[in-house]
Amino acid sequence: MDVSERIFFDSILHLQIYESMPPRSAAKAVAERSTSESGKGAPSFLIPEWLWALGAAILASWLAWASFYEGSTLIGGDLYTYLLPQKAFFQQELAVGRWPLWNNLTGHGYPVIAESQTAVFYPARLLSLSLFAADHAYTAEQLAHYVAAFFCMWLYLRQIGLSIPGTIFGCVVYVYGWFPTRIILEWAIIGGLYLPLGLWLIERFLQRKSWKYAIALAGVLGLHLLAGHYNLAFIEVLVWLAYIPVRLWLLPTMEDSPQTSEISARARLPLALALVTAIGFGFGLGAVQLLPTWELKGQSQRAEKGQDFQPGYGHIPPQFLGQLFAPTWWNPANHNIDEELSQMWSPTGAGTNRVEAHLYVGLAVWMGLVGVGWLAYRSAGNLIVFRWIGVFLLGSFVAMIFATGLPLFVTASLPGFSYFTGPGRFGIVATFCLAVAGGLAWDQLLNHISARYRWILWCLVIGFTWFDLQIVSMQATYGVIIEKSPYSMIAKSEVRRILLADPRQPVRVYAPGANLPNLLGVSTTPVFLGIGPAAYFSPEARFPTEAPLSQQIEFLSKQGVTHWLTMDPLSLPAAGSKDPSTGGSTNEESLRLVWSGFDEFLNRAWGRFDEPLYLYSLPAAPGRCYLEGIGSQPARKVTMVEHGPQRIEVQVEAGSRQTLVLTELADRDWKLTINGQPTSWEAAGLSRKVEVPEGETILVWSYQPWSLWWGLGISLFVVLILATIGHIRFWHPQWTHWWLPQAP
């Protein structure tokens, strides 16, 4: 037998050792064998279980997303209209050595950290953007989180006592059931990673009674909050808080669990309090990201329910839960799912879409649960395991009820939930619970099968589930994988070349496609923001679609727009024609077509391969800042000296006192100095106004977000507290013996 064969067969032997024993006993046996071999001088070919888990996680991600590993990228959904422009801006700011606090390309600007989804403090985001172009950074980050989610789910399932094949089954159901349809929503898989990781740390803490796991739980929650879009974080915290008392007071330890002993009644309350305190510290760690968002929330379109904020949007209609058992009823090859969803009865009265409403865990889960139900009826299985299965089934049922949006009145009263849409995101909890219950059920069923056939049956169950989930999930997504990314064609964009060559810098473009034209490096409006400043959603900010062209041009000019990009040609008035709104002559120079044709980037990103685009210039538009006249006054020259993301400098030369209008968002964290002296200014929605004194004047706006510095201070203070606790526990453990009994 050569060395490679020895490695293979020895690995299989160790896998069987792990499978046939409880995790702790298996580890002990393998460790003893390794020591024995080492004592003989023979090489050890032992592969630790965590390497098996990591290998399985990488293999699964490759099977699901092989094209990403080969360099393909993704379009569809929120990717190019929302997520990619944020990443590109972040990357550009890092390239010039500046930490991004304010995005000046999207509309009239918005606070980057407060909006949260740029995730400027998230380590994985910093790493991916440091290594790859923005589009490939997205796919690399997604792949990394798929691997990590699979690995963390493995840790939790093994911790509660599932076999290795049962663990693989549960990981496949959880990671490749709920997440693939949401590949164009990065917060889904990023957030999904932390649900099983937090529960694993809770289990480890209850088992070992070691404070390092409670401290790690705080760190995990803080890290999750730094990733932004807190909806899943808050949902997962609810799960953790519910899991702690259920686990301590209702669920006994399973017989094959690695628990060293049952948790005594005296230890339960201190353990629960320690974990709840750790979760509280986790929020403190994330304060640097949370506090700016809390400030923005009160000034956003989500401050109260209205036309621009429907909390029930993104729910799962009760009827649509039938997809759990018969997904082909809503096969997009035969039906328009989005249209059918809009016609289904909803307890929220709000809309939804096929991605938010998707919930499918595979048919094998239900087959396993039916089989274990038969075992329970015959009293042929482990009663403690049956209790665990029942608790997780109950958890999945409760999560499905919340996913329909029916109990919105409950979540709306919880801190943090009042400004999020998407009740369907509770589906992640249902998927998790069913993955655990399904894994436990199949473990019980196949324990009654001869070991000779058990692995064969497990392979059939896992293989069937894998293909079942892949087929169904790919039918419900908006994402499309393409070999050549449109992002790589930005440098060849003709629209970009024209805009950057315009002498009226910085230009602003009124364009379709939400934030996508930001990728050209210019400011564009209107915007697409999840939590956006309310000024963007006010009636005054809405484009007058039914108004005459002259009024539309006037509206755009006051918004600081210099160019108008359209997918269809505009009907330009003939020279000298009468304006029906004013009765006067129309100025043919108020709008001029400067280019039309196929743009290498925009057409590809929008999927318009046979239809031209049209770029118009507004020659008479004053640009980003201008002076409002007050009576008869001498002209004053206005020069934009600097227009950066966090600093704007304007020079006004000579003349009398006038009002300067800067068409940037009126955010109060922008401070103004005139000739070096702090000065107040007037907030006017999407613009700022200030009275400029006579003579030559230098006006400087600088962005100084108070909530960021307060949040940073809180986060650092919590870090200090946790470090102190860790120091005491490591160097002076006797000081805390009164709090928790020590692990045996």
C-alpha positions in Angstrom: 0.0 0.0 0.0 1.6 3.3 -1.0 1.5 6.5 1.0 -1.6 8.1 -0.8 -3.6 4.9 -0.2 -2.6 4.8 3.4 -3.7 8.4 3.9 -7.1 7.7 2.2 -7.9 4.5 4.2 -6.6 5.9 7.5 -8.9 9.0 7.0 -11.9 6.8 6.4 -11.0 4.8 9.5 -11.0 7.9 11.6 -14.2 9.2 10.1 -15.8 5.9 11.2 -14.4 6.3 14.7 -16.0 9.8 14.9 -19.3 8.5 13.5 -19.6 5.5 15.8 -18.9 7.4 19.1 -20.2 10.6 20.8 -18.0 13.5 19.8 -16.1 13.7 23.1 -15.4 9.9 23.2 -14.4 9.9 19.5 -12.0 12.8 20.0 -10.5 11.0 23.0 -10.1 7.7 21.1 -8.5 9.2 18.1 -6.2 11.3 20.3 -5.1 8.1 22.1 -4.5 6.3 18.8 -2.5 9.2 17.5 -0.3 9.2 20.6 0.2 5.5 20.4 1.3 5.8 16.7 3.6 8.6 17.6 5.2 6.6 20.3 6.0 3.9 17.8 7.6 6.4 15.6 5.0 5.8 12.9 3.6 8.9 11.1 0.0 10.0 12.0 -2.4 10.6 9.2 -5.1 11.9 11.5 -7.3 14.6 10.0 -9.0 16.8 12.6 -12.8 17.0 12.3 -12.7 20.8 11.8 -10.7 20.1 8.6 -13.4 17.7 7.4 -16.0 20.4 8.1 -14.0 23.1 6.3 -13.4 20.8 3.3 -17.1 19.9 3.1 -18.0 23.6 3.3 -15.6 24.5 0.5 -16.7 21.6 -1.6 -20.4 22.5 -1.2 -19.7 26.1 -2.2 -17.8 25.0 -5.3 -20.6 22.6 -6.4 -23.1 25.4 -6.0 -21.1 28.3 -7.4 -18.3 26.8 -9.5 -18.6 29.6 -12.0 -17.7 32.2 -9.3 -14.5 30.3 -8.6 -13.7 30.5 -12.4 -14.1 34.3 -12.4 -17.8 34.8 -13.4 -19.8 37.5 -11.7 -23.4 38.4 -11.0 -26.1 40.8 -12.1 -29.7 41.3 -11.1 -31.7 42.4 -8.1 -30.1 45.1 -5.9 -26.6 44.4 -7.0 -25.9 47.1 -9.6 -28.5 49.5 -8.4 -27.6 49.5 -4.8 -24.7 47.3 -3.5 -22.0 47.6 -6.1 -22.0 51.4 -6.3 -21.5 51.5 -2.5 -18.6 49.1 -2.8 -17.0 50.9 -5.6 -17.2 54.2 -3.7 -15.7 52.6 -0.6 -12.9 51.1 -2.6 -12.1 54.5 -4.3 -12.0 56.2 -0.9 -9.7 53.6 0.5 -7.4 54.0 -2.6 -6.9 57.7 -1.7 -6.4 57.0 2.0 -9.7 58.4 3.2 -12.2 56.7 5.4 -15.6 57.0 3.8 -18.1 58.9 6.0 -20.2 60.7 3.4 -21.1 59.5 -0.1 -21.3 62.5 -2.5 -22.1 60.5 -5.6 -25.6 59.1 -4.8 -28.1 61.9 -5.3 -27.3 64.9 -3.1 -25.2 62.8 -0.7 -26.0 60.6 2.3 -24.1 59.5 5.5 -22.3 56.3 4.6 -22.0 54.7 8.1 -25.5 55.6 9.1 -27.1 54.0 6.1 -25.1 50.9 7.2 -25.0 48.6 4.1 -21.6 49.9 2.9 -20.3 48.2 6.2 -17.1 50.3 6.4 -16.1 48.7 9.7 -16.7 45.1 8.7 -13.4 43.2 8.4 -14.5 41.0 5.6 -15.5 44.0 3.5 -12.2 45.7 4.0 -10.3 42.5 3.1 -12.3 41.8 0.0 -12.1 45.3 -1.4 -8.4 45.3 -0.7 -7.8 42.2 -2.8 -10.4 42.4 -5.6 -12.2 44.7 -7.9 -15.6 45.7 -6.5 -17.6 43.2 -8.5 -15.3 40.3 -7.8 -15.1 41.4 -4.2 -18.8 40.9 -3.9 -18.7 37.3 -5.2 -15.6 36.5 -3.1 -17.3 37.8 0.0 -20.4 35.8 -0.7 -18.4 32.6 -1.3 -16.5 33.1 2.0 -19.7 33.6 3.9 -21.2 30.5 2.3 -18.2 28.5 3.5 -18.3 30.1 7.0 -22.1 29.5 7.4 -21.7 25.8 6.5 -18.8 25.5 8.9 -20.6 27.3 11.8 -23.7 25.2 11.2 -21.5 22.1 11.4 -20.1 23.3 14.8 -23.6 23.8 16.2 -25.1 20.5 15.0 -22.1 18.5 16.2 -22.3 20.3 19.5 -25.8 19.1 20.2 -24.9 15.5 19.2 -25.8 14.9 15.5 -23.8 12.4 13.6 -21.5 13.5 10.8 -23.9 12.6 8.0 -26.8 14.1 9.9 -24.7 17.3 10.3 -23.9 17.4 6.6 -27.6 17.1 5.9 -28.6 19.9 8.3 -25.8 22.1 6.8 -27.1 21.6 3.3 -30.7 22.3 4.2 -29.8 25.5 6.1 -27.1 27.0 3.8 -28.5 25.9 0.4 -32.2 26.1 1.2 -32.8 29.7 2.2 -29.7 31.6 0.9 -29.2 30.8 -2.8 -32.3 32.7 -4.0 -30.9 35.7 -2.1 -27.4 35.7 -3.7 -28.1 39.3 -4.9 -28.8 40.3 -1.3 -25.5 40.1 0.5 -26.9 40.8 3.9 -28.8 37.5 3.8 -25.8 35.1 3.7 -23.7 37.5 5.8 -26.3 37.6 8.5 -27.1 33.9 8.2 -23.6 33.0 9.2 -24.1 34.3 12.7 -27.3 32.5 13.7 -25.6 29.0 14.2 -22.4 30.6 15.3 -24.1 32.4 18.2 -26.0 29.2 19.2 -22.8 27.2 19.1 -21.2 29.6 21.5 -24.2 29.5 23.8 -24.0 25.7 23.8 -20.3 25.8 24.5 -20.8 28.2 27.4 -23.5 26.1 28.9 -21.4 23.0 28.5 -18.0 24.3 29.6 -19.1 27.2 31.8 -16.1 29.1 30.5 -16.5 32.9 30.2 -14.4 33.0 27.0 -17.5 31.7 25.1 -19.8 34.4 26.6 -17.2 37.0 25.7 -16.9 35.5 22.2 -20.8 35.7 21.9 -20.6 39.5 22.5 -17.8 39.7 19.9 -19.9 37.8 17.4 -22.9 40.0 17.8 -20.7 43.1 17.6 -19.1 41.8 14.4 -22.6 41.1 12.9 -23.7 44.6 13.6 -20.7 46.0 11.9 -21.8 44.2 8.7 -24.8 46.6 8.6 -28.4 45.9 7.8 -29.4 44.9 11.3 -32.7 43.2 10.5 -31.2 39.7 10.6 -29.1 40.5 13.5 -32.1 41.6 15.5 -34.0 38.5 14.4 -31.1 36.3 15.5 -30.8 38.0 18.8 -34.5 37.1 19.4 -33.7 33.5 18.6 -30.7 33.5 21.0 -32.8 35.1 23.8 -35.6 32.5 23.3 -33.1 29.6 23.0 -31.4 30.3 26.4 -34.4 29.7 28.7 -35.7 26.9 26.5 -32.3 25.1 26.6 -31.8 25.7 30.3 -35.3 24.8 31.6 -37.0 22.7 29.0 -34.5 20.7 27.0 -32.5 18.0 28.7 -29.1 17.1 27.4 -29.2 14.4 24.6 -27.5 11.2 25.5 -24.9 11.4 22.8 -24.1 15.0 23.4 -20.6 16.2 24.4 -22.0 17.7 27.6 -19.9 16.8 30.6 -22.9 16.9 32.9 -26.5 18.1 33.2 -26.8 21.7 34.2 -27.8 22.0 37.8 -30.8 24.0 38.9 -28.6 26.4 40.9 -26.5 27.2 37.9 -29.3 28.0 35.4 -30.1 31.5 36.4 -26.5 32.7 36.6 -25.8 31.1 33.2 -28.8 32.8 31.6 -27.9 36.2 33.1 -24.3 35.9 31.9 -25.4 35.1 28.3 -28.0 38.0 28.3 -25.3 40.3 29.6 -23.0 39.2 26.8 -25.6 39.9 24.2 -26.0 43.4 25.8 -22.2 43.9 25.5 -22.5 42.8 21.8 -24.8 45.8 21.1 -22.2 48.0 22.9 -19.5 46.7 20.6 -21.6 47.5 17.6 -22.4 51.1 18.8 -20.0 52.6 16.4 -22.3 51.4 13.6 -25.6 51.4 15.4 -25.6 54.9 16.8 -25.3 56.7 13.5 -28.1 54.6 12.1 -30.3 55.4 15.1 -29.7 59.1 14.4 -30.5 58.7 10.7 -33.6 56.6 11.4 -35.3 59.5 13.1 -34.6 61.7 10.1 -35.4 59.1 7.4 -38.4 58.1 5.4 -38.9 55.2 7.9 -39.4 57.5 10.9 -43.1 56.7 10.5 -45.3 54.5 8.3 -46.4 56.0 5.0 -46.2 55.8 1.3 -42.4 55.3 1.3 -42.3 52.8 4.2 -44.5 49.8 4.5 -43.3 47.5 7.3 -45.2 44.5 5.9 -43.5 44.6 2.5 -41.5 41.4 1.8 -43.7 39.0 3.7 -44.7 35.4 2.8 -48.4 35.2 2.0 -50.0 32.4 4.0 -51.1 30.6 0.9 -47.5 30.7 -0.4 -46.3 28.5 2.5 -47.6 25.7 0.3 -44.2 25.9 -1.5 -42.7 24.0 1.5 -44.4 20.8 0.2 -45.1 21.5 -3.5 -42.7 24.1 -4.9 -43.6 23.3 -8.6 -47.0 24.9 -8.0 -45.2 28.2 -8.5 -42.7 27.2 -11.1 -41.7 30.4 -13.0 -41.7 28.4 -16.2 -45.5 28.1 -16.0 -46.4 31.1 -13.8 -45.5 34.7 -13.1 -44.7 34.4 -9.4 -44.5 38.1 -8.7 -47.8 38.7 -10.3 -49.5 35.8 -8.5 -48.0 37.0 -5.2 -49.5 40.4 -5.7 -53.0 38.8 -6.0 -52.7 36.6 -2.8 -54.4 37.6 0.4 -52.0 39.3 2.8 -52.5 40.1 6.5 -50.2 43.1 6.1 -51.8 44.7 3.0 -48.3 45.3 1.6 -46.6 43.9 -1.4 -43.9 41.3 -1.6 -41.7 39.5 -4.2 -40.6 36.0 -5.0 -37.2 36.3 -3.3 -38.4 37.7 0.0 -41.3 35.1 -0.1 -39.2 32.1 -0.9 -39.1 29.4 1.8 -38.2 25.8 0.8 -36.2 23.2 2.8 -36.5 20.2 0.5 -38.8 17.2 0.6 -36.3 15.0 2.5 -36.8 17.0 5.7 -40.5 16.2 5.7 -39.9 12.5 4.9 -37.6 12.3 7.8 -40.1 14.0 10.1 -42.8 11.7 9.0 -40.6 8.7 9.6 -39.5 9.8 13.1 -43.2 10.5 13.9 -43.8 6.8 13.1 -41.0 5.9 15.5 -42.4 8.0 18.2 -45.8 6.4 17.7 -44.2 3.0 18.2 -42.0 4.3 21.1 -39.0 3.0 19.2 -36.6 5.9 19.5 -34.9 8.3 21.9 -37.6 10.3 23.8 -35.1 13.1 24.6 -34.3 13.5 20.9 -38.1 13.5 20.1 -38.4 16.4 22.5 -35.6 18.3 20.8 -37.3 17.7 17.4 -40.6 18.9 18.8 -39.1 22.1 20.2 -37.5 22.9 16.8 -40.7 22.1 14.9 -42.5 24.5 17.2 -39.8 27.1 16.6 -40.2 26.7 12.8 -44.0 27.1 13.1 -43.7 30.3 15.1 -41.1 31.7 12.7 -43.5 31.0 9.7 -46.3 32.9 11.5 -44.0 35.9 11.9 -42.8 35.5 8.3 -46.4 36.0 7.1 -46.4 39.4 8.7 -49.5 38.6 10.8 -47.8 39.5 14.2 -46.3 42.8 12.9 -47.8 44.6 15.9 -45.5 42.5 18.1 -42.3 43.2 16.2 -43.2 46.8 15.7 -43.0 47.3 19.4 -39.5 45.7 19.7 -36.5 48.0 19.6 -34.9 48.1 16.2 -37.8 46.4 14.3 -40.0 49.4 13.7 -37.9 50.7 10.8 -37.4 47.4 8.8 -39.5 45.8 6.2 -39.3 42.1 5.2 -41.2 39.9 7.7 -40.4 37.1 5.3 -36.8 37.2 6.7 -38.1 35.2 9.7 -38.0 32.4 7.2 -34.3 32.0 8.0 -35.3 30.9 11.5 -37.9 28.4 10.1 -35.2 27.0 7.7 -32.7 26.7 10.6 -35.2 24.9 12.9 -36.3 22.5 10.1 -32.7 21.8 9.2 -31.9 20.8 12.8 -35.2 18.9 13.2 -34.6 17.1 9.9 -31.0 16.2 10.8 -32.1 14.8 14.2 -35.0 12.9 12.6 -32.9 11.2 9.9 -30.3 10.3 12.6 -33.0 8.5 14.6 -34.4 6.8 11.5 -31.1 5.5 10.2 -29.9 4.4 13.6 -32.4 1.6 13.1 -30.7 0.6 9.8 -27.7 -1.8 9.6 -24.4 0.1 9.6 -23.6 -1.6 6.3 -26.3 0.3 4.5 -26.5 3.4 6.7 -23.8 5.4 4.7 -25.4 4.5 1.4 -28.8 5.7 2.5 -27.3 8.9 3.9 -25.6 9.6 0.6 -28.9 9.1 -1.2 -30.7 11.4 1.2 -28.1 14.2 1.1 -27.7 13.9 -2.7 -31.4 14.1 -3.3 -31.7 17.1 -1.0 -28.8 18.9 -2.7 -30.3 18.6 -6.1 -33.8 19.3 -4.9 -32.7 22.6 -3.2 -30.6 23.6 -6.2 -33.3 23.2 -8.7 -36.0 25.0 -6.7 -33.9 27.9 -5.4 -32.5 28.7 -8.9 -36.1 29.2 -10.1 -36.9 31.8 -7.6 -33.9 34.1 -7.8 -33.4 37.5 -9.6 -29.6 36.8 -9.9 -28.0 36.0 -13.2 -24.4 34.7 -13.4 -22.5 36.0 -16.4 -19.0 35.3 -17.6 -17.9 38.9 -18.3 -18.8 41.5 -15.8 -20.2 44.9 -17.1 -18.2 46.5 -14.3 -15.0 45.7 -16.3 -16.3 47.9 -19.1 -16.6 51.1 -17.2 -13.4 52.5 -18.6 -14.9 52.1 -22.1 -18.1 54.0 -21.3 -18.7 56.9 -23.7 -21.2 58.5 -21.3 -18.5 58.5 -18.7 -16.0 60.1 -21.0 -18.4 62.9 -22.0 -19.5 63.6 -18.4 -16.0 63.8 -17.0 -14.9 66.1 -19.8 -17.6 68.6 -19.1 -16.1 71.9 -17.7 -19.0 72.3 -15.2 -17.5 69.9 -12.7 -18.8 68.3 -10.6 -21.7 67.3 -12.8 -24.9 65.7 -11.7 -27.0 63.4 -13.9 -30.7 62.7 -13.8 -30.8 59.1 -14.9 -32.7 55.8 -14.7 -31.4 52.7 -13.0 -31.2 54.3 -9.5 -27.6 54.5 -8.2 -26.0 52.4 -11.0 -24.6 55.5 -13.0 -22.6 56.4 -9.8 -20.2 53.7 -11.0 -19.2 56.2 -13.8 -17.7 58.4 -11.0 -20.4 61.2 -11.2 -23.3 62.2 -9.0 -26.7 60.8 -10.1 -30.3 61.3 -9.1 -32.9 60.0 -8.2 -31.6 57.6 -5.5 -32.3 54.2 -4.1 -31.7 54.0 -0.4 -33.0 51.6 2.2 -32.8 54.0 5.1 -32.5 57.3 3.4 -32.9 60.9 4.5 -36.5 62.0 4.4 -35.7 64.9 2.1 -35.3 62.5 -0.8 -38.9 61.3 -0.4 -40.6 64.6 0.1 -43.1 65.9 -2.5 -40.7 68.7 -3.4 -38.0 66.2 -4.4 -40.2 64.2 -6.8 -39.7 64.8 -10.5 -42.8 66.4 -12.1 -43.5 63.6 -14.7 -46.7 65.2 -16.0 -45.4 68.7 -16.2 -44.3 70.4 -19.5 -40.7 70.0 -20.5 -39.8 73.5 -19.6 -40.9 73.0 -16.0 -39.1 69.7 -15.8 -35.9 71.4 -17.0 -36.4 74.2 -14.4 -36.9 71.5 -11.7 -33.7 69.7 -12.7 -31.7 73.0 -12.8 -32.7 73.8 -9.3 -31.6 70.3 -8.2 -28.1 71.0 -9.6 -28.5 68.6 -12.5 -26.3 69.3 -15.5 -27.2 66.3 -17.7 -30.2 64.1 -18.4 -29.7 60.5 -19.4 -32.7 58.6 -20.9 -33.5 55.3 -22.5 -36.0 56.9 -24.9 -35.5 60.1 -26.9 -37.1 63.3 -25.5 -39.3 65.4 -27.7 -37.3 68.6 -28.0 -39.3 71.7 -28.8 -38.6 73.5 -32.1 -36.6 76.7 -31.9 -38.8 79.7 -31.3 -41.9 77.7 -30.4 -44.2 78.8 -27.6 -44.0 77.3 -24.2 -47.6 76.4 -23.2 -46.9 76.9 -19.5 -45.7 80.5 -19.9 -46.8 81.6 -23.3 -43.2 82.8 -24.1 -40.7 81.5 -26.5 -38.8 78.3 -25.8 -35.1 78.4 -25.6 -33.7 75.7 -27.7 -30.4 75.9 -25.7 -32.2 74.8 -22.5 -31.8 71.1 -23.5 -29.4 69.8 -26.0 -28.7 66.2 -27.2 -25.0 65.6 -26.9 -24.8 61.8 -27.5 -26.8 58.8 -28.4 -25.8 55.2 -29.0 -24.6 52.0 -27.3 -22.6 52.5 -24.1 -20.2 49.7 -23.3 -21.0 49.7 -19.6 -24.5 51.1 -19.1 -26.2 49.1 -21.9 -24.6 45.8 -20.6 -25.5 46.5 -17.0 -29.1 47.3 -18.0 -29.4 44.4 -20.4 -30.2 46.8 -23.3 -28.1 45.3 -26.1 -30.1 46.5 -29.1 -31.5 49.8 -27.8 -29.6 53.1 -27.7 -29.3 55.5 -24.8 -29.6 59.3 -25.0 -27.6 61.9 -23.1 -28.8 65.5 -23.0 -27.0 68.5 -21.6 -28.7 71.4 -19.7 -26.5 74.3 -20.9 -28.3 77.0 -18.9 -28.2 75.0 -15.6 -26.2 76.8 -12.9 -24.6 73.6 -11.7 -23.8 72.5 -8.1 -24.0 76.0 -6.5 -25.4 79.3 -7.5 -26.5 82.7 -6.1 -30.1 83.7 -5.6 -30.5 87.3 -6.7 -32.0 89.9 -4.3 -33.2 92.8 -6.3 -30.7 94.5 -8.7 -27.2 93.5 -7.7 -23.9 93.3 -9.5 -22.9 89.8 -10.7 -20.6 87.7 -8.5 -18.4 84.9 -9.6 -18.9 81.5 -7.9 -16.1 79.0 -8.1 -16.2 75.4 -6.8 -12.6 75.1 -5.4 -13.1 71.6 -3.9 -15.9 69.2 -3.9 -14.9 66.1 -1.9 -17.0 63.5 0.0 -16.3 65.2 3.3 -15.2 68.7 2.4 -16.6 71.4 0.1 -14.9 74.7 -0.6 -16.6 77.5 -2.6 -15.1 80.8 -3.5 -17.4 83.8 -4.1 -15.7 86.9 -5.6 -16.7 90.5 -5.1 -20.2 92.0 -5.2 -22.8 92.7 -2.6 -24.5 90.5 0.0 -26.4 87.6 -1.6 -27.7 84.1 -0.8 -25.7 81.1 -1.9 -27.5 77.9 -2.7 -25.5 74.6 -2.5 -27.5 71.7 -3.9 -26.3 69.2 -1.4 -28.4 67.4 1.3 -29.1 69.6 4.3 -27.6 67.3 6.9 -26.9 69.1 10.2 -23.6 67.3 10.7 -22.1 69.5 8.0 -20.4 72.5 9.6 -19.8 75.7 7.8 -17.1 78.4 8.1 -17.0 81.6 6.2 -13.5 83.1 5.9 -12.5 80.8 8.8 -15.4 81.7 11.1 -18.1 79.2 12.1 -21.4 80.2 10.6 -24.9 78.8 10.7 -26.8 77.9 7.5 -30.4 77.3 6.4 -31.5 73.7 5.7 -33.7 73.5 2.6 -34.3 69.8 2.0 -31.9 68.8 -0.8 -30.0 72.1 -0.6 -28.2 74.4 1.8 -28.6 78.2 1.9 -26.4 80.8 3.4 -26.1 84.5 3.2 -22.7 85.5 1.8 -21.2 88.8 2.9 -19.8 91.5 0.6 -16.4 91.1 -0.9 -14.4 88.0 -1.7 -15.5 85.1 0.5 -14.3 81.5 1.1 -17.0 79.1 2.3 -15.9 75.7 3.6 -18.3 72.9 4.6 -16.9 70.0 6.6 -18.6 66.8 7.7 -18.4 66.1 11.4 -20.8 63.3 12.5 -21.2 63.5 16.3 -23.0 60.1 16.5 -20.0 58.3 14.9 -17.6 59.6 17.6 -20.0 58.8 20.4 -20.6 55.4 19.0 -16.9 54.8 18.7 -16.4 55.9 22.3 -19.1 53.4 23.5 -17.6 50.6 21.5 -14.1 51.2 22.8 -15.4 51.4 26.4 -17.1 48.0 26.0 -13.9 46.5 24.5 -12.1 47.7 27.6 -14.8 46.1 29.9 -14.6 42.8 28.1 -10.8 42.9 28.1 -10.9 43.5 31.9 -13.3 40.6 32.4 -11.1 38.3 30.3 -8.0 39.4 32.2 -9.6 38.7 35.6 -10.9 35.3 34.4 -7.5 34.3 33.1 -5.2 35.6 35.9 -7.6 35.7 38.9 -10.4 33.2 38.3 -11.0 32.8 42.0 -12.4 36.3 42.1 -15.5 35.2 40.1 -16.1 31.7 41.6 -19.1 33.2 43.4 -20.9 33.8 40.1 -20.7 30.5 38.3 -19.9 26.9 39.4 -16.9 25.6 37.7 -17.0 23.0 35.0 -16.1 19.5 36.4 
